[in-house]
Amino acid sequence: TATSRPMHARAARSALWPRRSFLSASSSLDCKLKLPIHQQPNTATSRPSFANQSTTTAIMPSNTNDAATSNGLLPEGYEKITEGTITMHYPQSENSVFYNPVQVQNRDLSVLMIGMYAERRAERMWVTRKRKEVRKRMSQEQRSATAAVVDTSKESKLERKARMAQFEKDLDAEVEAAKVSVNFTKLAQESATTNDGMSIFEALAASGLRSLRYWKEVPGLRTMVVNDLDPGAIDLARENVIRNGLEGALASEGDEHNKDDTAATTEEGNIDPLKKYNLRPPGIKLQVGDATHEMYMSRVPPTLHPSQYNTTQSKYQMTQYDVIDLDPYGSAAPFLDGALQSIVDGGLMCITCTDMAALGGSHPETCYGRYGAFPVQRSGYLQELALRILLYHVSIIAGRYGRTIRPVLSVGMAFYCRVFVEVWDDKAGVNNLSLSHGHLFQ
């Protein structure tokens, strides 16, 4: 980007250090580009090809009347927009709810990445339960076999360590062998009707088009919270819900949580770590609200038993989300602190920043104020550095709460950055966070 601002020859510029290109996927995760099963309630249709998804806009003649909507026609002053599996009638007035047709690729990519995350999540939950089951059986078998042959009380530390290492190795081998016969795509899809289903929070929903696409195209989605500060946006989202035949999927009004205070205990008396409490009601919830307030009020881990927090938390705090999507107009920086507290351990954050003027070097002082780093002006890699600055900033905020991030996919295109990161509770990783950061001198 060419500007008249002089370059600072030796200015220290913070950025995330690992070498990734501006369009990158973490090789440590299973990010092969395959499509998850299309979630179509009460239909047998298959998921459309990602490569062929597009937006079509049809502006109908203006001789229609107000009764056209009830007849399935387009009313005057509206245009019909079809994107993925969702259709909406969008008002053409200047003061209408914001909709950006340029971001179609962003939304297509988000559907794909969240669908893949749903499969990884289903696999993790299955492995956790399977390991617990196999460990219990193998422990019983080992105790029975050892008691008849060896007196374990006379074992040396090295012998015990070797025996436990072999035990873990056999456990891992059995679990890996069992994974071969499991269809995690189907497992993720079936979880939508159980407490294992995902919850997604779209903080700045506008017309709700993205949220409705998530509901119909992402497998395993149990709760979809559509939030916007503009009442007109939620009204339009409600119209789109009805227009797409999803009014039956609207969440029931009333209790915010499905309260379940019964402790799920194992035979050993321990609380089941996968048992979930105070879940939001299933379905699509439309709400007018401040996104940061909603996230700050959603910081209770879903696996935390009610007996482990006080009555004030139980009354006012809600459970964390599995996926949070931030796609603001401009920078996502004001929303990151709340989002990184309201995401579950292992959850997925989808973050868009459209302030490339700041991240790209045109306004380095603004970039430093928002992200704590200076971009390199007039560089040939402004999008890559913008991604590194954004990831650096997210990792710093996550570290405040004993969490680390794992980038899954980072994309810099046109006028925005889009990153998909998994967030993990990892205090040891926070202690080593400085090893993942570096400084660029130019």
RAZI-V707165 format. One record per residue. N is the residue number from 0. RES is the residue in one small letter. PSI is psi in degrees with one decimal (NA if undefined). BURIAL is 1 if it has 16 or more other ideal C-beta (glycine too) atoms within 10 Angstrom, else 0. Layout:
n = (N | N)
res = (RES | RES)
psi = (PSI | PSI)
burial = (BURIAL | BURIAL)
//
This chain:
n = (0 | 1 | 2 | 3 | 4 | 5 | 6 | 7 | 8 | 9 | 10 | 11 | 12 | 13 | 14 | 15 | 16 | 17 | 18 | 19 | 20 | 21 | 22 | 23 | 24 | 25 | 26 | 27 | 28 | 29 | 30 | 31 | 32 | 33 | 34 | 35 | 36 | 37 | 38 | 39 | 40 | 41 | 42 | 43 | 44 | 45 | 46 | 47 | 48 | 49 | 50 | 51 | 52 | 53 | 54 | 55 | 56 | 57 | 58 | 59 | 60 | 61 | 62 | 63 | 64 | 65 | 66 | 67 | 68 | 69 | 70 | 71 | 72 | 73 | 74 | 75 | 76 | 77 | 78 | 79 | 80 | 81 | 82 | 83 | 84 | 85 | 86 | 87 | 88 | 89 | 90 | 91 | 92 | 93 | 94 | 95 | 96 | 97 | 98 | 99 | 100 | 101 | 102 | 103 | 104 | 105 | 106 | 107 | 108 | 109 | 110 | 111 | 112 | 113 | 114 | 115 | 116 | 117 | 118 | 119 | 120 | 121 | 122 | 123 | 124 | 125 | 126 | 127 | 128 | 129 | 130 | 131 | 132 | 133 | 134 | 135 | 136 | 137 | 138 | 139 | 140 | 141 | 142 | 143 | 144 | 145 | 146 | 147 | 148 | 149 | 150 | 151 | 152 | 153 | 154 | 155 | 156 | 157 | 158 | 159 | 160 | 161 | 162 | 163 | 164 | 165 | 166 | 167 | 168 | 169 | 170 | 171 | 172 | 173 | 174 | 175 | 176 | 177 | 178 | 179 | 180 | 181 | 182 | 183 | 184 | 185 | 186 | 187 | 188 | 189 | 190 | 191 | 192 | 193 | 194 | 195 | 196 | 197 | 198 | 199 | 200 | 201 | 202 | 203 | 204 | 205 | 206 | 207 | 208 | 209 | 210 | 211 | 212 | 213 | 214 | 215 | 216 | 217 | 218 | 219 | 220 | 221 | 222 | 223 | 224 | 225 | 226 | 227 | 228 | 229 | 230 | 231 | 232 | 233 | 234 | 235 | 236 | 237 | 238 | 239 | 240 | 241 | 242 | 243 | 244 | 245 | 246 | 247 | 248 | 249 | 250 | 251 | 252 | 253 | 254 | 255 | 256 | 257 | 258 | 259 | 260 | 261 | 262 | 263 | 264 | 265 | 266 | 267 | 268 | 269 | 270 | 271 | 272 | 273 | 274 | 275 | 276 | 277 | 278 | 279 | 280 | 281 | 282 | 283 | 284 | 285 | 286 | 287 | 288 | 289 | 290 | 291 | 292 | 293 | 294 | 295 | 296 | 297 | 298 | 299 | 300 | 301 | 302 | 303 | 304 | 305 | 306 | 307 | 308 | 309 | 310 | 311 | 312 | 313 | 314 | 315 | 316 | 317 | 318 | 319 | 320 | 321 | 322 | 323 | 324 | 325 | 326 | 327 | 328 | 329 | 330 | 331 | 332 | 333 | 334 | 335 | 336 | 337 | 338 | 339 | 340 | 341 | 342 | 343 | 344 | 345 | 346 | 347 | 348 | 349 | 350 | 351 | 352 | 353 | 354 | 355 | 356 | 357 | 358 | 359 | 360 | 361 | 362 | 363 | 364 | 365 | 366 | 367 | 368 | 369 | 370 | 371 | 372 | 373 | 374 | 375 | 376 | 377 | 378 | 379 | 380 | 381 | 382 | 383 | 384 | 385 | 386 | 387 | 388 | 389 | 390 | 391 | 392 | 393 | 394 | 395 | 396 | 397 | 398 | 399 | 400 | 401 | 402 | 403 | 404 | 405 | 406 | 407 | 408 | 409 | 410 | 411 | 412 | 413 | 414 | 415 | 416 | 417 | 418 | 419 | 420 | 421 | 422 | 423 | 424 | 425 | 426 | 427 | 428 | 429 | 430 | 431 | 432 | 433 | 434 | 435 | 436 | 437 | 438 | 439 | 440 | 441)
res = (t | a | t | s | r | p | m | h | a | r | a | a | r | s | a | l | w | p | r | r | s | f | l | s | a | s | s | s | l | d | c | k | l | k | l | p | i | h | q | q | p | n | t | a | t | s | r | p | s | f | a | n | q | s | t | t | t | a | i | m | p | s | n | t | n | d | a | a | t | s | n | g | l | l | p | e | g | y | e | k | i | t | e | g | t | i | t | m | h | y | p | q | s | e | n | s | v | f | y | n | p | v | q | v | q | n | r | d | l | s | v | l | m | i | g | m | y | a | e | r | r | a | e | r | m | w | v | t | r | k | r | k | e | v | r | k | r | m | s | q | e | q | r | s | a | t | a | a | v | v | d | t | s | k | e | s | k | l | e | r | k | a | r | m | a | q | f | e | k | d | l | d | a | e | v | e | a | a | k | v | s | v | n | f | t | k | l | a | q | e | s | a | t | t | n | d | g | m | s | i | f | e | a | l | a | a | s | g | l | r | s | l | r | y | w | k | e | v | p | g | l | r | t | m | v | v | n | d | l | d | p | g | a | i | d | l | a | r | e | n | v | i | r | n | g | l | e | g | a | l | a | s | e | g | d | e | h | n | k | d | d | t | a | a | t | t | e | e | g | n | i | d | p | l | k | k | y | n | l | r | p | p | g | i | k | l | q | v | g | d | a | t | h | e | m | y | m | s | r | v | p | p | t | l | h | p | s | q | y | n | t | t | q | s | k | y | q | m | t | q | y | d | v | i | d | l | d | p | y | g | s | a | a | p | f | l | d | g | a | l | q | s | i | v | d | g | g | l | m | c | i | t | c | t | d | m | a | a | l | g | g | s | h | p | e | t | c | y | g | r | y | g | a | f | p | v | q | r | s | g | y | l | q | e | l | a | l | r | i | l | l | y | h | v | s | i | i | a | g | r | y | g | r | t | i | r | p | v | l | s | v | g | m | a | f | y | c | r | v | f | v | e | v | w | d | d | k | a | g | v | n | n | l | s | l | s | h | g | h | l | f | q)
psi = (123.2 | 123.6 | 166.3 | -1.2 | 132.1 | 150.9 | 145.9 | 113.3 | -40.4 | 31.5 | 136.7 | 129.0 | 117.1 | 140.9 | 159.9 | 133.0 | -38.9 | 140.8 | 106.6 | 144.1 | 171.4 | -17.1 | 100.4 | 152.8 | 138.7 | 123.7 | -13.3 | -9.9 | 158.6 | 87.6 | 31.6 | 138.6 | 85.9 | 156.3 | 132.8 | 165.1 | 137.7 | 124.3 | 106.5 | 96.7 | 127.7 | 22.7 | 163.2 | 16.9 | 153.1 | 161.6 | 134.1 | 156.9 | 134.7 | -39.0 | -24.7 | -1.6 | 135.6 | 170.4 | 132.7 | 131.4 | 125.5 | 113.2 | 113.9 | 161.4 | 152.3 | 11.3 | 14.5 | 163.9 | -177.2 | -22.2 | -4.4 | -34.6 | -44.8 | -22.5 | 4.0 | 2.8 | 173.9 | 125.3 | 162.7 | 139.8 | 9.7 | 154.5 | 147.2 | 125.8 | 123.4 | 121.7 | 121.3 | -119.7 | 8.7 | 140.0 | 137.5 | 155.2 | 116.3 | 123.9 | 140.6 | 4.2 | 157.5 | -27.2 | 16.5 | 167.4 | 142.6 | 131.4 | 128.5 | 104.0 | -18.4 | -23.2 | 18.3 | -44.2 | -36.4 | -47.3 | -39.2 | -45.8 | -37.4 | -42.1 | -43.8 | -48.3 | -37.8 | -35.4 | -41.7 | -37.2 | -38.4 | -38.7 | -43.3 | -39.3 | -44.6 | -38.9 | -43.0 | -43.4 | -40.3 | -44.1 | -41.0 | -46.6 | -40.3 | -41.8 | -39.3 | -43.1 | -47.3 | -38.7 | -42.9 | -45.2 | -45.0 | -34.5 | -42.4 | -42.3 | -40.7 | -40.5 | -41.1 | -42.9 | -40.2 | -37.2 | -30.8 | -15.5 | -46.9 | 142.4 | 101.1 | -18.6 | -18.8 | 7.6 | 143.2 | 166.7 | -38.9 | -39.3 | -42.0 | -41.6 | -41.3 | -39.4 | -41.6 | -35.6 | -41.4 | -36.9 | -48.0 | -36.9 | -42.9 | -37.5 | -47.7 | -40.6 | -40.3 | -40.2 | -43.1 | -38.4 | -36.6 | -27.1 | -26.9 | -34.9 | 6.4 | 131.9 | 97.8 | -24.0 | -46.2 | -38.9 | -41.6 | -41.4 | -40.5 | -22.2 | -13.2 | -28.7 | 7.3 | 176.8 | -8.5 | -5.1 | 158.6 | 157.1 | 134.4 | 138.1 | 115.2 | 109.2 | -36.4 | 80.4 | -27.6 | -117.7 | -12.7 | 5.8 | -45.0 | -43.4 | -41.9 | -33.5 | -40.7 | -44.7 | -40.3 | -23.2 | -14.1 | 126.9 | 149.2 | 17.4 | 120.3 | -41.5 | 129.1 | 112.1 | 117.6 | 110.8 | 140.5 | 149.5 | -18.1 | 116.6 | -32.9 | -33.6 | -42.5 | -34.2 | -43.0 | -38.4 | -40.1 | -40.7 | -40.9 | -34.5 | -47.0 | -41.8 | -30.0 | 13.2 | 30.4 | 14.0 | -27.1 | -14.9 | -2.6 | 136.3 | 146.4 | 140.7 | 155.6 | -125.9 | 132.0 | -28.2 | 152.8 | 96.3 | 134.8 | 96.7 | 2.8 | 124.2 | 127.8 | 107.3 | 151.2 | 175.5 | -26.0 | -3.2 | 4.7 | 146.4 | 135.2 | 120.1 | -13.4 | -5.6 | 134.6 | 144.5 | 157.1 | 45.6 | 147.8 | 151.7 | 145.1 | 152.8 | -169.1 | 122.4 | 123.4 | 126.9 | 142.7 | 119.5 | 164.4 | 126.7 | -44.4 | -39.3 | -44.3 | -41.9 | -39.8 | -24.0 | 12.3 | 62.1 | 10.2 | 123.9 | 135.8 | -20.5 | 0.8 | 122.2 | 141.6 | -26.3 | -11.1 | 1.2 | 161.9 | 173.2 | -31.4 | -44.5 | -41.7 | -33.3 | -38.7 | -26.0 | 138.7 | 171.0 | 157.8 | 163.9 | 153.3 | -35.4 | 133.9 | 128.4 | 119.6 | 113.0 | 72.4 | 173.2 | 100.2 | -134.0 | 144.0 | -0.4 | -41.5 | -18.1 | -9.0 | -38.1 | -48.3 | -40.4 | -40.7 | -12.4 | -23.6 | 13.1 | 141.2 | 162.8 | 120.2 | 7.3 | 168.8 | 128.9 | 131.0 | 114.6 | 128.5 | 136.1 | 124.5 | 10.5 | 58.7 | -19.1 | -35.8 | -51.0 | -28.6 | -6.8 | -7.3 | -31.3 | 75.6 | -32.0 | -35.7 | -41.2 | -41.9 | -37.9 | -34.6 | -38.8 | -3.5 | 29.9 | 153.0 | 133.0 | 161.7 | 118.0 | 144.5 | 32.9 | 161.2 | 9.0 | 41.4 | -36.3 | -40.6 | -44.6 | -35.0 | -41.5 | -42.8 | -39.3 | -43.7 | -46.5 | -38.9 | -47.0 | -42.6 | -42.2 | -34.9 | -45.0 | -42.4 | -37.6 | -26.8 | -26.8 | 23.4 | 32.2 | 154.2 | 161.4 | 152.3 | 101.2 | 130.5 | -47.5 | 135.0 | 125.7 | 130.1 | 116.1 | 145.8 | -115.9 | 14.2 | 164.5 | 145.3 | 122.2 | 145.1 | 117.0 | 141.5 | 140.9 | 128.6 | 142.1 | 114.3 | 82.9 | -34.6 | -38.6 | -35.3 | -37.9 | -26.6 | 12.8 | -34.7 | -23.7 | -17.3 | -4.0 | 151.5 | -179.4 | 139.2 | 124.8 | 123.4 | NA)
burial = (0 | 0 | 0 | 0 | 0 | 0 | 0 | 0 | 0 | 0 | 0 | 0 | 1 | 1 | 1 | 1 | 1 | 0 | 0 | 1 | 0 | 1 | 0 | 1 | 1 | 1 | 0 | 0 | 0 | 0 | 1 | 0 | 0 | 0 | 1 | 1 | 1 | 1 | 1 | 0 | 0 | 0 | 0 | 0 | 0 | 0 | 1 | 0 | 0 | 1 | 0 | 0 | 1 | 0 | 1 | 0 | 0 | 0 | 0 | 1 | 0 | 0 | 0 | 1 | 0 | 0 | 0 | 1 | 0 | 0 | 0 | 0 | 0 | 1 | 1 | 0 | 0 | 1 | 0 | 1 | 1 | 0 | 1 | 1 | 1 | 1 | 1 | 1 | 1 | 1 | 1 | 0 | 0 | 0 | 0 | 0 | 1 | 0 | 1 | 0 | 0 | 0 | 1 | 1 | 0 | 1 | 1 | 1 | 1 | 1 | 1 | 1 | 1 | 1 | 1 | 1 | 1 | 1 | 1 | 1 | 1 | 1 | 1 | 0 | 1 | 1 | 1 | 0 | 0 | 1 | 1 | 0 | 0 | 1 | 0 | 0 | 0 | 0 | 0 | 0 | 0 | 1 | 0 | 0 | 0 | 0 | 0 | 0 | 0 | 0 | 0 | 0 | 0 | 0 | 0 | 0 | 0 | 0 | 0 | 0 | 0 | 0 | 0 | 0 | 0 | 0 | 0 | 0 | 0 | 0 | 1 | 0 | 0 | 1 | 1 | 0 | 0 | 0 | 0 | 0 | 0 | 0 | 0 | 1 | 1 | 0 | 1 | 1 | 1 | 1 | 1 | 1 | 0 | 0 | 0 | 1 | 1 | 1 | 1 | 1 | 1 | 1 | 1 | 1 | 1 | 1 | 1 | 1 | 1 | 1 | 1 | 1 | 1 | 1 | 1 | 1 | 1 | 1 | 1 | 1 | 1 | 1 | 1 | 1 | 1 | 1 | 1 | 1 | 0 | 0 | 0 | 0 | 1 | 1 | 0 | 1 | 1 | 1 | 0 | 1 | 1 | 0 | 1 | 1 | 0 | 1 | 0 | 0 | 1 | 0 | 1 | 0 | 0 | 0 | 0 | 0 | 0 | 0 | 0 | 0 | 0 | 0 | 0 | 0 | 0 | 0 | 0 | 0 | 0 | 0 | 0 | 0 | 0 | 0 | 0 | 1 | 1 | 1 | 1 | 1 | 1 | 1 | 1 | 1 | 1 | 1 | 0 | 0 | 0 | 0 | 1 | 1 | 0 | 1 | 1 | 0 | 0 | 1 | 1 | 1 | 0 | 1 | 1 | 1 | 1 | 1 | 0 | 0 | 0 | 0 | 0 | 0 | 0 | 1 | 0 | 0 | 1 | 1 | 1 | 1 | 1 | 1 | 1 | 1 | 1 | 1 | 1 | 1 | 0 | 0 | 1 | 1 | 1 | 0 | 1 | 1 | 1 | 1 | 1 | 1 | 1 | 1 | 1 | 1 | 0 | 1 | 1 | 1 | 1 | 1 | 1 | 1 | 1 | 1 | 1 | 1 | 0 | 1 | 1 | 1 | 1 | 1 | 1 | 1 | 0 | 0 | 1 | 1 | 0 | 1 | 1 | 0 | 1 | 1 | 1 | 1 | 1 | 0 | 1 | 0 | 0 | 1 | 1 | 1 | 1 | 1 | 1 | 1 | 1 | 1 | 1 | 1 | 1 | 1 | 1 | 1 | 1 | 1 | 1 | 0 | 0 | 0 | 1 | 1 | 1 | 1 | 1 | 1 | 1 | 1 | 1 | 1 | 0 | 0 | 0 | 1 | 1 | 1 | 1 | 1 | 1 | 1 | 1 | 1 | 0 | 1 | 0 | 0 | 1 | 1 | 0 | 0 | 0 | 0 | 0 | 0 | 1 | 0 | 0 | 1 | 0 | 0)
//
